[in-house]
């Protein structure tokens, strides 16, 4: 009997083997149907089907073939492994910036996320994507250790115009940074005065920057020096549920921000 690693190698070395096993796991197929769906030759299919029968991964079913229970198990496990590795490859260049210590999320849920990184021609691409999303968002919620000038400007304008609702929890340092600048303090005061805005401050800080814009969850990823390295956005249900729960936690452990406090 071959080892598990040898069996993995056996499957991984042939895309046709993987495709045939997946198809037969989904339902009965004839050799003609398998040839049409995989593009494999009859000779290749003959070898694959023989190898699979030897392993009891498939069985004959009338004029066709179907996966056995163990064949389906192998197909599902191999698909899971492929999806994990595809996700890992997508996240590899940004994993050092992902705040996994503060994210109760299975990273596989980021498989379909949009990742935006700076480039030579668009150094602010991650922030630019967020601003584009904010321009159209009707409901914005956030918990963050920062509140940058561009984001504040867009939110303040849309909320004061009655086009957006805003609810945010920020670390004390983020609010103090805005209060120390007269122009930014004025924008923050205008946002606080708007009917559709609620802001709270968390003295313990917020270890992550997350924004929920309608159904989209947006993460801004920075390195240890504060340089913006990437953004990740997704509409995955599990990620959205985590973000909503985390926001509730930070909201409950924060205090309302009053305009009077900005001038102290």
Protein Blocks (a to p, Z undefined) as FASTA:
>chain_A
ZZfklmmmmmmmpmklmmmmmmmmnoccdfklmmmmnopafklmmmmmmmmmmnopacce
hjbccddfklmmmmmmmmmmmmmmmmmmmmmmmmmmmcfklmccdfklmmmpccddddfk
lmmlmmmmmmmmmmmpmbdcdddfbdcfklmmmmmmmmmnopaccdddddfklmmmmmmp
mklmmmmmmmmmpmkbccdddfkbpabdcddehjbccdddddfkopafbdcddfbfklmm
mmmmmmmmmmmmpccddfklmmZZ
